Amino acid sequence: MSGFIEGENRHQSTLFPESLDEYVGEDNPVRVVDVFVDSLDLTGMGFDIEAKALGRPRYHPEMMLKLYIYGYLNKVQSSRRLERESQRNIELMWLLKRLRPDFKTIADFRKDNSKAIRSVCKQFVLLCRKLDLLTDNLVAIDGSKFKAVNNRDNNFTKAKVERRLKMVDESISRYLEQIEQADRDHSRHQQTKTEHLKEKIEVLREETQRLKAIEVRLENEPDGQISLVDPDARSMKTRGTGIVGYNAQTAVDATNHLIVAFDVTNNGNDRSQLYPMACAAREAMAADSLNVLADRGYFSGNQLLACTEDGITVTVPTSNTSASPGKGQYDKRYFKYVAEDDEYECPAGERLIWRMRTEERGLEIDRYWHSGCADCPLKQSCTTGPERRITRWAHEEIVEEMQDRLDSDPAYMRTRRQTVEHPFGTIKSWMGATHFLMKGLTNVNTEMSLHVLAYNMKRVMSIMGPQALIAVVAR
């Protein structure tokens, strides 16, 4: 191959073998993983580092943790793929000192150390705080749906079971009609067809029994769902088609876009997640006060009140569910609240006075109306009932102050979108089409911990560089 760069002879022996360390550059991210794990108090985090007195020695948790962090940094999450990488990847050979654990050992480590792995993720957030990367007390909170190891055909609700039973019954009836028609023709071909149809009917009757057994189980499920492969996974609405999976929540720092807190739930909506996530973010950032941005999916009176009473400032767009604009009528925005009189002034200049207080979905609701609406010239544009009624939450001032913040700075929601949506997109691209590989809420939280740790580690290395991070961690 004259004229080309030639490689070395594979069979040529070297007198002085090259050091494995020479293959790993000083700024290689694998060195960050090595130094970071070496700096951890694994015992305090819950890892079992006691050596076995009898039997074959096991792998040290330090090595297994390094293997997993490296894998998630490099989009390798499967235990079987990690086993192969440890046998051929120079960086992993360096990191693991040529150890080659089998896939079962690798998988069991992740399954058996869920709580400890989450502690490692929190420890890296603490490191970010020490590096002054979490100085701005502004975070954005959002949720995203991730697919579980359970497709939609293995998830059942009462309506889905009824629909499938109806389809099975229709199929059985159709096959029985075909058998009846075939019985009139005594040819060998028709006899074969009849036997084939009877086999199909038998299979469908077994399916009917299976579906009825699932229907009985559904009666004891509080949320009316059953997932056969991953019992904790739930059917959730997404843009387009729904998925069976989990709802991952993150709180992301608005300055450096680091994930300061996360959680995974199987609740399909975000309305109960605002206060828990805000508290987790404030604790992670060790902040006395915190400003939180979220989308309107988090709008909940109880959650807003809890945040306000705890000193957390929340900015969430309000949810306007009024049907009045669609009817060409005034909505609540046209009615001015007069705080000193606790009354509403309508577009016609009349006052709607306080009448009663009721409780709806755990919220105290005040009701206001005016008795003279029947003679009002604007009634057709206001209401079709005897009088126009206005409701007001007992803590409506929280919503009004929140709306004032949004009106004074419309960029709030753009900041939220630019802050919190990118990490989800990045993590999902690393996961690939399958998303979570493990089953069960606890195990899924472990997987998410490793993804968040890998994301934060890459982000910090992008901000300050691997060598600078190594120098700080190694002190």
C-alpha positions as CSV (number, residue, x, y, z in Angstrom):
1,M,0.0,0.0,0.0
2,S,2.7,2.5,-1.1
3,G,1.7,6.1,-0.7
4,F,-0.6,5.6,2.3
5,I,-0.1,5.8,6.0
6,E,0.6,2.3,7.2
7,G,-0.3,0.7,10.6
8,E,1.9,-1.5,12.7
9,N,2.3,-5.2,12.3
10,R,-0.2,-6.9,14.5
11,H,2.2,-9.7,15.3
12,Q,5.1,-7.5,16.2
13,S,6.0,-7.8,19.9
14,T,7.1,-4.7,21.9
15,L,10.0,-4.9,24.2
16,F,8.5,-2.3,26.6
17,P,4.7,-2.6,26.8
18,E,2.9,0.7,26.7
19,S,1.1,1.9,29.8
20,L,-2.7,1.9,29.7
21,D,-2.7,5.3,31.3
22,E,-1.0,6.7,28.1
23,Y,-4.2,6.0,26.2
24,V,-6.3,8.2,28.4
25,G,-5.7,12.0,28.0
26,E,-5.5,14.3,31.0
27,D,-8.7,16.1,29.9
28,N,-10.6,12.9,29.2
29,P,-14.1,12.9,31.0
30,V,-13.4,9.3,32.3
31,R,-10.8,10.9,34.7
32,V,-13.6,13.0,36.1
33,V,-15.7,9.9,36.8
34,D,-12.7,8.3,38.5
35,V,-11.8,11.2,40.7
36,F,-15.5,12.0,41.6
37,V,-16.3,8.4,42.8
38,D,-13.0,8.2,44.7
39,S,-14.0,11.3,46.6
40,L,-17.3,9.9,47.8
41,D,-18.1,8.4,51.2
42,L,-19.7,5.2,49.8
43,T,-20.5,3.8,53.2
44,G,-22.3,6.9,54.3
45,M,-24.4,6.8,51.1
46,G,-25.6,3.3,51.8
47,F,-23.3,1.1,49.6
48,D,-22.1,-2.1,51.2
49,I,-18.3,-2.2,51.0
50,E,-17.7,-5.1,53.4
51,A,-15.7,-7.9,51.9
52,K,-17.2,-11.4,51.9
53,A,-15.6,-13.7,54.5
54,L,-16.3,-16.8,52.4
55,G,-16.8,-17.7,48.8
56,R,-15.7,-15.8,45.7
57,P,-14.8,-12.1,46.3
58,R,-17.2,-9.7,44.8
59,Y,-16.6,-6.5,42.8
60,H,-16.1,-3.3,44.9
61,P,-19.1,-1.0,44.7
62,E,-16.7,1.8,43.7
63,M,-15.8,0.0,40.5
64,M,-19.4,-0.8,39.7
65,L,-20.5,2.8,40.3
66,K,-17.7,4.1,38.0
67,L,-18.9,1.7,35.3
68,Y,-22.5,2.9,35.4
69,I,-21.6,6.6,35.5
70,Y,-19.3,6.1,32.5
71,G,-22.0,4.1,30.7
72,Y,-24.7,6.8,31.2
73,L,-22.3,9.5,30.2
74,N,-21.8,7.7,26.9
75,K,-25.3,6.6,26.2
76,V,-24.7,3.0,27.2
77,Q,-27.4,2.0,29.7
78,S,-27.9,-1.7,29.1
79,S,-26.0,-4.1,31.4
80,R,-25.2,-6.4,28.5
81,R,-23.8,-3.6,26.5
82,L,-21.8,-2.4,29.5
83,E,-20.3,-6.0,29.8
84,R,-19.2,-5.8,26.1
85,E,-17.8,-2.3,26.5
86,S,-15.7,-3.4,29.5
87,Q,-14.0,-6.0,27.3
88,R,-13.1,-3.8,24.4
89,N,-13.2,-0.1,25.5
90,I,-9.8,1.3,26.4
91,E,-11.3,4.0,28.6
92,L,-13.3,1.4,30.6
93,M,-10.2,-0.9,30.8
94,W,-8.4,2.1,32.4
95,L,-11.3,3.0,34.7
96,L,-12.0,-0.5,35.9
97,K,-8.3,-1.6,36.0
98,R,-9.1,-4.3,33.4
99,L,-12.0,-5.8,35.5
100,R,-14.7,-7.4,33.4
101,P,-17.9,-8.0,35.4
102,D,-20.7,-10.0,33.8
103,F,-24.0,-8.5,32.8
104,K,-25.9,-10.1,35.7
105,T,-23.6,-8.6,38.3
106,I,-23.8,-5.2,36.6
107,A,-27.7,-5.4,36.5
108,D,-28.0,-6.5,40.1
109,F,-25.8,-3.6,41.3
110,R,-28.1,-1.0,39.8
111,K,-31.2,-2.9,41.1
112,D,-29.9,-3.4,44.7
113,N,-28.5,0.1,45.3
114,S,-31.4,2.4,44.3
115,K,-31.3,4.7,47.4
116,A,-27.5,4.9,47.4
117,I,-27.3,5.8,43.7
118,R,-29.8,8.7,44.3
119,S,-27.5,9.9,47.0
120,V,-24.6,10.1,44.5
121,C,-26.7,12.3,42.3
122,K,-27.5,14.6,45.2
123,Q,-23.8,14.7,46.1
124,F,-22.9,16.0,42.7
125,V,-25.6,18.8,43.1
126,L,-23.9,19.6,46.4
127,L,-20.6,19.9,44.6
128,C,-22.2,22.2,42.0
129,R,-23.4,24.4,44.9
130,K,-19.8,24.5,46.4
131,L,-18.6,25.6,43.0
132,D,-21.0,28.6,43.1
133,L,-22.9,27.3,40.1
134,L,-26.3,27.6,41.8
135,T,-26.2,31.2,43.0
136,D,-29.4,32.5,41.3
137,N,-32.5,31.5,43.3
138,L,-34.5,31.0,40.1
139,V,-35.6,27.6,38.9
140,A,-38.0,26.3,36.3
141,I,-40.1,23.2,37.0
142,D,-41.5,20.9,34.3
143,G,-42.6,17.3,33.8
144,S,-42.3,15.0,30.8
145,K,-43.7,11.6,30.0
146,F,-41.2,8.7,29.6
147,K,-42.1,5.3,28.2
148,A,-42.0,2.2,30.4
149,V,-41.2,-1.4,29.6
150,N,-44.9,-2.0,29.1
151,N,-46.7,-1.3,25.8
152,R,-50.3,-0.2,25.4
153,D,-51.6,-3.7,24.7
154,N,-50.5,-4.7,28.2
155,N,-52.2,-1.8,29.9
156,F,-55.9,-2.1,30.8
157,T,-58.7,0.1,32.0
158,K,-62.4,-0.8,32.4
159,A,-63.3,0.9,29.1
160,K,-60.5,-0.9,27.3
161,V,-61.5,-4.3,28.6
162,E,-65.1,-3.7,27.6
163,R,-64.1,-2.6,24.2
164,R,-61.9,-5.7,23.7
165,L,-64.6,-8.1,25.0
166,K,-67.0,-6.6,22.5
167,M,-64.5,-7.1,19.6
168,V,-63.9,-10.7,20.7
169,D,-67.6,-11.4,20.9
170,E,-68.1,-10.0,17.4
171,S,-65.2,-12.1,16.1
172,I,-66.7,-15.3,17.6
173,S,-70.1,-14.6,16.1
174,R,-68.6,-14.0,12.7
175,Y,-66.6,-17.3,12.8
176,L,-69.7,-19.2,14.0
177,E,-71.6,-17.9,10.9
178,Q,-68.8,-19.0,8.7
179,I,-68.8,-22.5,10.3
180,E,-72.6,-22.7,9.7
181,Q,-72.1,-21.8,6.0
182,A,-69.3,-24.3,5.7
183,D,-71.4,-27.1,7.2
184,R,-73.7,-26.8,4.2
185,D,-70.8,-27.8,1.9
186,H,-69.4,-31.2,2.7
187,S,-66.2,-30.9,0.6
188,R,-62.8,-31.7,2.2
189,H,-61.7,-28.0,1.8
190,Q,-64.7,-26.8,3.8
191,Q,-64.0,-29.4,6.5
192,T,-60.4,-28.1,6.9
193,K,-61.7,-24.6,7.0
194,T,-64.2,-25.5,9.7
195,E,-61.5,-27.1,11.9
196,H,-59.4,-24.0,11.5
197,L,-62.3,-21.7,12.5
198,K,-63.0,-23.8,15.6
199,E,-59.4,-23.4,16.7
200,K,-59.7,-19.6,16.3
201,I,-62.9,-19.6,18.3
202,E,-61.2,-21.6,21.1
203,V,-58.3,-19.1,21.2
204,L,-60.9,-16.2,21.4
205,R,-62.8,-17.9,24.2
206,E,-59.5,-18.2,26.2
207,E,-58.9,-14.5,25.5
208,T,-62.4,-13.8,26.9
209,Q,-61.6,-15.6,30.1
210,R,-58.3,-13.7,30.4
211,L,-60.1,-10.3,29.9
212,K,-62.8,-11.2,32.4
213,A,-60.1,-12.1,35.0
214,I,-58.5,-8.7,34.4
215,E,-61.9,-7.0,34.7
216,V,-62.2,-8.5,38.2
217,R,-58.8,-7.3,39.2
218,L,-59.6,-3.8,38.0
219,E,-62.3,-3.5,40.6
220,N,-59.6,-3.5,43.3
221,E,-57.3,-0.9,41.6
222,P,-57.8,2.6,43.1
223,D,-56.9,4.4,39.8
224,G,-58.7,1.9,37.6
225,Q,-55.6,0.7,35.7
226,I,-53.5,-2.4,35.4
227,S,-50.2,-2.8,33.6
228,L,-49.2,-6.5,33.2
229,V,-45.5,-6.1,32.5
230,D,-44.5,-3.1,34.7
231,P,-47.2,-3.0,37.5
232,D,-46.3,0.7,38.4
233,A,-46.5,2.1,34.8
234,R,-49.6,4.0,33.9
235,S,-51.3,5.2,30.7
236,M,-50.7,8.9,30.3
237,K,-51.8,11.5,27.8
238,T,-49.2,13.1,25.6
239,R,-49.2,15.3,22.5
240,G,-50.6,13.0,19.8
241,T,-51.0,9.4,21.1
242,G,-50.8,8.5,24.7
243,I,-48.1,6.3,26.2
244,V,-47.8,3.8,29.1
245,G,-45.0,5.1,31.3
246,Y,-44.0,7.5,34.0
247,N,-44.1,11.3,34.6
248,A,-40.6,12.6,35.3
249,Q,-40.3,16.0,37.2
250,T,-37.3,18.2,37.2
251,A,-36.3,21.6,38.7
252,V,-33.6,23.3,36.6
253,D,-31.4,26.2,37.6
254,A,-32.1,29.2,35.3
255,T,-28.4,30.3,35.2
256,N,-26.4,27.2,34.3
257,H,-29.3,24.9,33.4
258,L,-28.3,22.3,36.0
259,I,-30.9,19.9,37.3
260,V,-31.1,20.6,41.0
261,A,-33.9,18.2,41.9
262,F,-36.0,15.5,40.2
263,D,-38.6,12.9,40.9
264,V,-40.4,10.2,38.9
265,T,-44.1,9.5,39.5
266,N,-46.8,7.5,37.9
267,N,-49.3,10.4,38.2
268,G,-50.4,11.5,34.7
269,N,-50.7,15.2,35.5
270,D,-48.5,17.8,37.2
271,R,-51.1,19.6,39.4
272,S,-49.9,18.0,42.6
273,Q,-46.1,18.3,41.9
274,L,-45.4,22.0,42.2
275,Y,-44.9,22.3,46.0
276,P,-42.9,19.1,46.4
277,M,-40.6,19.9,43.6
278,A,-40.2,23.5,44.8
279,C,-39.3,22.3,48.3
280,A,-36.8,19.8,46.9
281,A,-35.2,22.5,44.7
282,R,-34.9,24.9,47.7
283,E,-33.3,22.2,49.8
284,A,-30.8,21.3,47.1
285,M,-29.8,24.9,46.6
286,A,-29.8,25.7,50.4
287,A,-31.7,28.9,49.5
288,D,-33.8,30.9,52.0
289,S,-36.1,32.1,49.3
290,L,-36.8,30.7,45.8
291,N,-38.5,31.9,42.6
292,V,-40.2,29.2,40.6
293,L,-41.4,29.2,37.0
294,A,-43.8,26.6,35.7
295,D,-46.4,26.1,32.9
296,R,-50.1,26.2,33.4
297,G,-50.3,22.5,33.9
298,Y,-49.1,23.2,37.4
299,F,-51.9,25.6,38.2
300,S,-53.5,24.4,41.4
301,G,-54.9,26.6,44.2
302,N,-53.7,24.3,47.0
303,Q,-50.2,24.0,45.6
304,L,-49.9,27.8,45.1
305,L,-51.1,28.5,48.6
306,A,-48.6,25.9,50.1
307,C,-45.8,27.6,48.2
308,T,-46.8,31.1,49.2
309,E,-47.1,30.1,52.9
310,D,-43.6,28.5,52.8
311,G,-42.0,31.6,51.3
312,I,-41.6,30.3,47.7
313,T,-42.6,32.8,45.0
314,V,-44.3,31.0,42.1
315,T,-45.1,32.2,38.6
316,V,-47.6,30.1,36.7
317,P,-50.0,31.2,33.9
318,T,-53.6,31.0,35.0
319,S,-56.0,28.5,33.5
320,N,-59.0,30.2,32.0
321,T,-61.7,27.6,31.6
322,S,-64.7,30.0,31.2
323,A,-67.1,29.2,28.3
324,S,-68.3,32.8,28.2
325,P,-66.0,34.1,25.4
326,G,-67.1,31.3,23.2
327,K,-70.7,32.4,23.6
328,G,-69.8,36.0,22.9
329,Q,-70.2,37.0,26.5
330,Y,-68.1,38.9,29.1
331,D,-65.7,36.7,31.0
332,K,-64.4,37.4,34.5
333,R,-61.7,39.8,33.2
334,Y,-64.4,42.4,32.5
335,F,-65.4,42.5,36.2
336,K,-63.3,44.6,38.5
337,Y,-62.7,43.5,42.1
338,V,-63.1,46.3,44.6
339,A,-61.0,45.0,47.6
340,E,-62.1,47.6,50.2
341,D,-65.8,46.7,49.7
342,D,-65.3,43.0,48.8
343,E,-67.4,43.5,45.7
344,Y,-67.2,43.2,41.9
345,E,-68.0,46.0,39.5
346,C,-69.6,44.8,36.3
347,P,-69.3,46.3,32.8
348,A,-72.6,48.2,33.4
349,G,-71.2,49.8,36.5
350,E,-73.3,47.8,39.0
351,R,-71.9,46.0,42.0
352,L,-72.0,42.3,42.6
353,I,-72.0,41.7,46.3
354,W,-70.8,38.8,48.4
355,R,-73.5,36.2,49.0
356,M,-72.0,33.0,50.4
357,R,-68.8,30.9,50.8
358,T,-68.7,27.2,49.7
359,E,-66.0,24.6,49.4
360,E,-65.1,23.0,46.1
361,R,-62.3,20.4,45.6
362,G,-60.7,21.5,48.9
363,L,-60.9,25.3,48.0
364,E,-62.9,27.9,49.8
365,I,-64.9,29.8,47.1
366,D,-66.8,33.1,47.5
367,R,-69.8,33.8,45.3
368,Y,-71.0,37.2,44.2
369,W,-74.0,38.4,42.2
370,H,-76.3,41.4,41.6
371,S,-80.1,41.1,42.0
372,G,-81.0,43.6,39.2
373,C,-79.5,41.8,36.2
374,A,-82.9,41.2,34.6
375,D,-83.3,44.9,33.7
376,C,-79.7,45.4,32.6
377,P,-79.3,46.5,28.9
378,L,-76.0,44.4,28.7
379,K,-77.6,41.2,30.0
380,Q,-77.5,39.4,26.6
381,S,-73.7,40.0,26.5
382,C,-73.3,38.9,30.1
383,T,-75.4,35.9,31.0
384,T,-78.3,33.7,29.9
385,G,-79.3,33.1,33.5
386,P,-81.4,35.2,35.9
387,E,-78.3,37.0,37.1
388,R,-74.5,36.9,36.4
389,R,-72.6,35.1,39.2
390,I,-68.8,35.5,39.9
391,T,-66.8,33.2,41.9
392,R,-63.6,34.1,43.8
393,W,-61.1,31.9,45.6
394,A,-60.5,32.9,49.2
395,H,-56.8,33.4,48.4
396,E,-57.3,35.0,44.9
397,E,-54.8,37.7,45.7
398,I,-52.0,35.1,45.2
399,V,-53.2,34.5,41.6
400,E,-53.6,38.3,41.0
401,E,-50.0,39.0,42.2
402,M,-48.8,36.1,40.0
403,Q,-50.6,37.6,37.0
404,D,-49.1,41.0,37.7
405,R,-45.6,39.5,37.6
406,L,-46.4,37.9,34.2
407,D,-47.8,41.1,32.8
408,S,-44.8,43.1,34.0
409,D,-42.3,40.7,32.5
410,P,-43.7,38.5,29.6
411,A,-40.2,37.0,29.2
412,Y,-40.8,34.8,32.3
413,M,-42.4,32.0,30.2
414,R,-39.7,32.2,27.6
415,T,-37.1,31.8,30.3
416,R,-39.0,28.8,31.7
417,R,-39.1,27.2,28.2
418,Q,-35.4,27.8,27.5
419,T,-34.4,26.5,30.9
420,V,-36.3,23.3,31.6
421,E,-37.2,21.8,28.2
422,H,-33.7,21.3,26.9
423,P,-32.6,18.9,29.6
424,F,-35.5,16.6,28.9
425,G,-34.8,16.6,25.2
426,T,-31.1,15.8,25.8
427,I,-31.9,13.0,28.2
428,K,-34.5,11.4,25.9
429,S,-32.0,11.5,23.0
430,W,-29.5,9.6,25.2
431,M,-32.1,7.1,26.2
432,G,-33.1,6.3,22.6
433,A,-36.5,4.9,21.6
434,T,-37.0,2.6,24.6
435,H,-36.6,5.2,27.4
436,F,-36.6,3.3,30.7
437,L,-35.1,-0.2,30.8
438,M,-36.1,-1.3,34.3
439,K,-39.5,-2.0,35.8
440,G,-41.1,-0.5,38.9
441,L,-41.2,3.0,40.3
442,T,-38.1,2.5,42.5
443,N,-35.9,1.1,39.8
444,V,-37.1,3.8,37.3
445,N,-36.1,6.5,39.8
446,T,-32.6,4.8,40.0
447,E,-32.3,5.0,36.2
448,M,-33.4,8.7,36.2
449,S,-30.8,9.4,38.9
450,L,-28.0,8.1,36.7
451,H,-29.3,10.1,33.7
452,V,-29.5,13.3,35.8
453,L,-26.1,12.7,37.2
454,A,-24.6,12.2,33.7
455,Y,-26.4,15.3,32.4
456,N,-25.2,17.5,35.2
457,M,-21.6,16.1,35.0
458,K,-21.5,16.9,31.2
459,R,-23.0,20.3,31.8
460,V,-20.3,21.2,34.5
461,M,-17.5,19.9,32.3
462,S,-18.9,22.1,29.5
463,I,-18.9,25.1,31.8
464,M,-15.5,24.8,33.4
465,G,-13.7,22.0,31.6
466,P,-12.7,18.5,32.7
467,Q,-9.3,19.4,34.1
468,A,-10.6,22.3,36.2
469,L,-13.3,20.0,37.6
470,I,-10.8,17.3,38.4
471,A,-8.6,19.8,40.2
472,V,-11.5,20.9,42.4
473,V,-12.8,17.4,43.2
474,A,-9.3,16.0,44.0
475,R,-8.6,18.6,46.7
